[in-house]
Amino acid sequence: MKCSRFILAWWVLLPSMASGQDVRVRLYTTRPPEALSVRAVDGEVRWRACPACVETSGHELAIGLGLKNAGPDFFVTGHYELRPASGPIFSGTYPAHIEVRAGHLLVTVTMPLEEYVAAVLMAESGDFENVESQKAMAVVARTYAMRFLGQHAQEGFDFCDTTHCQVFGWKSANAAIRATRGEVL
């Protein structure tokens, strides 16, 4: 009887813990760019060279080795697109941290767990269009994320965007995410 009470208490607490959680996701893990264009989608993009530095803003920021803006760090906010020379374009409003490391750029974004689950669901579900299947997969992706949160903590982020963690998609499946918000196994 004590064991079942513990499980019930865990089941009740975990959804509230999951729904307010932010995660740091490394983008472009398998092919880190040497240069990156950060373009404003709405208004201006803002950036700092350190968390306490004076903020600069504009419509575009070019970051990379051998460029005027070569780092070592950029903290980016606003509604922006990250455009590498090759690879997918990432669009978001999440705080981004771009670092120059070992001849390439390390890009991480901080996003709500539910947004991360939405991006994972699109990548991991393939062509599944059945809403109930997507709901089940959303619960599994969220459960996995809660279990392995901080998997790359020593490297400065929680998850990479590859199969090592969960594949991160570049678009989302918000209906299934909203229908299962906070649910885990």
N, C-alpha and C positions, 0 to 999 in steps of 0.2 A: 504494500500500500504506500509506503514512503517513497518508493521508486517512482510510482505513477504520479504522485504529487510533484516530485522533482521535474519529471518530464513535462507535466502540464505547466508548471511555473516557467520552465525554459521556453516552451512553445509560446506562452503569452508574452514574455519579455523580449524574445529575439526579434519579432517584427518591429517593435518600436525602436530597437537598437539599429536595425537595418535601414529604416526609412530616413533617418537623419544623418547617416554616415556619408562622408566624402571619401573618395578614393583618388589616388594619384596613378595615372596610367601613362606608361611610356609609349610614345608613338614612333613609327618608323624603326622598330627594333631591328629587323633583319637587314634593312638597308638604310642606315642613318645618313641623312643628307650632309653634304659639305657646305651647302648654301641653301637658304630658305627665304622666300618672300612672304612677309606678313602683310596682308592687305585688308583694309577696312571694308566691311560689308555694309554697315550702317554707321554713319557719322565718322568718327576717327578711331583709330587704334591707339592705345596708350601703352607706353613701356617705361621701365626703369632699369638701371644697370645694377641696382641692389634694392632690397626691400625698403630701405630708408632713403634712397636717392630721390632726387627731384624727378617728377614725371615729365615725359616728353610725349607729344602726340602728333599724329599726322595720318595721311591716307595710306602710306606704305612704308615698311621698314625692310630693308634687305640685310640679312645677317649671313655671314659666312667667312670662311678662311680667305684671306687676301682682300676682303672688302673693307670699306670704311668702318662698318659696324662688325668687328670681328670678335666681340665678346669681352670678357669671358662669360658673362651672364646677361640675360634679358628676362624681365618679368613683364608679361604682356597681358593686357586686359582689353575689354571691348568686344564688339562683334567683328570677328576677323576670319580670314582664310589663311591657312598655312599652305604655301605652294612650293614644294621642292622641285628641282629640275626634272626629276623623274619620280613617279610614285603618285599615290592618291592625294587629292586635295582634302584637307581637313577643315571643316567650317564649324565654328563654335563661339560660345560666349564664356567659356570656362577660363579661369586664370591659367596661363601657360608659363612654363619656365623653360627657357632655351639656353643651354650651356654649350660652350665649345670644349670638347674633350677629345683628346687623342686623334686629332685630325678630322673630326666630324662633329655634328651637332647632336646633342642629346635633348630630345623634346619630351616634356611631360606636361600633362594637363590635369588639373584638379577638378573633379566633377562629382555630382551626387551619385551615390551607389545606384539609384534607380535609372539614371541616365546611362551609366556604364552597363547595367543589365540590358537595357534596350539596345545598345550598340552590339553587345555580345549576341543577343538573340538574333539579330539580323544576319550576323556572320555565321553563327552556328546552326541556324535552322534551314539554311539553303532555300529551297523553293517551297517549303511547307506553307500552305495557305490556310490550313485548318486552324481556326481560332483556338479550339480546345487544346490542340497539340502545341501551339505557341504558348498558351498559358502554362501548360505543364513544363515546357522547356524554360520559360521565364523563372518559374519556381526553382528549377534545378540550377540554372545559371546563377541566381541570387544566392542559393545555398552554397554553391561552390565558392562564390566570391566571399561570403561571410566566413567560411571555413579557412580559406587560404589568404585572407586579408593580410597584407604586409609581407607577402612572399618574397618581395625584392627590397625589403626595408633597408638592408645594408647598402643598397645601390641608390637609395633616395626616392623610391616609388613603390607602389603596392603591386601593380600588375604590368606585364608587358602586353603587347598587342598580338602575340603569336599563340600557337597551340600549346606552348609551354604553360601558359596561364589559361586564358580563353581567348579565342580569336575575336578581335575588336573590329566591328563593322563600321563602315563610314556613313551609314544611314540607320534609322531606328524603326522599331515596331512598337509604337507607343500604346496601341489599344490593348495588347496582351499585358504590357507592363502595368498600365493603370488597373486592369482587372485583377491583377495578382499582387498589387503593391504590398510590400513587406512580408509576403508569404515565403517561408523557407521550410525545408524538410528537417 
